[in-house]
Amino acid sequence: MLITGCIVNRRITFEDEPNAPPSIRSAPSAREFGTALGQIVYLDLAQSGQPGSGLEFSEALVFPLIVSDRNLQQRLVWRRFIDFDPQLVSGPDAGRVIEPSGAEDRFFDVVVPYDIFRDGAGECHKLEVLVSGGFVDEFPFREPVLEGDLASAFWWIHVTDDTRLTVDMRTCP
């Protein structure tokens, strides 16, 4: 029996792929939902569920998004904050893992149930979505584990119902 081998007399190191921060943009379908980045989102709770309103089958706002990340094998996490106040000790109200897809662009939806806004009609609300490879799990729950590894996007949501028909946008958080 003959066994062969190789002796390496110097240390071989493999460099980790440099981390690149992700970025967020709206998916093309966001225009259809009225939830594209760069626009105010209008939600009339009085029209939700009404035939012919365009919202008759909806119970939530849907924000179709694309996160781009050159680190193709990196798992990402998104977190959703509504009306975040750094004076209050509260974390994100939703979030999820975005698994690697082998492509730089990954599609995901952030869904915000109308019920969140039932007591906030006649007001402006701020929705924030943060994406990172990981977050520090301590208040304010917004800091990435790796400095700079963060993408963020936000929307103003103008919410009305049948008794509160206007919103003073100067009151936005």
Secondary structure as UniProt FT lines:
FT   STRAND          23..26
FT   TURN            28..29
FT   HELIX           30..33
FT   TURN            37..38
FT   STRAND          41..44
FT   TURN            45..49
FT   TURN            51..52
FT   TURN            56..57
FT   STRAND          60..68
FT   TURN            72..73
FT   STRAND          76..82
FT   TURN            86..87
FT   STRAND          94..98
FT   STRAND          105..113
FT   HELIX           114..120
FT   TURN            121..122
FT   STRAND          123..132
FT   TURN            139..140
FT   TURN            147..148
FT   STRAND          151..160
FT   HELIX           169..171
//
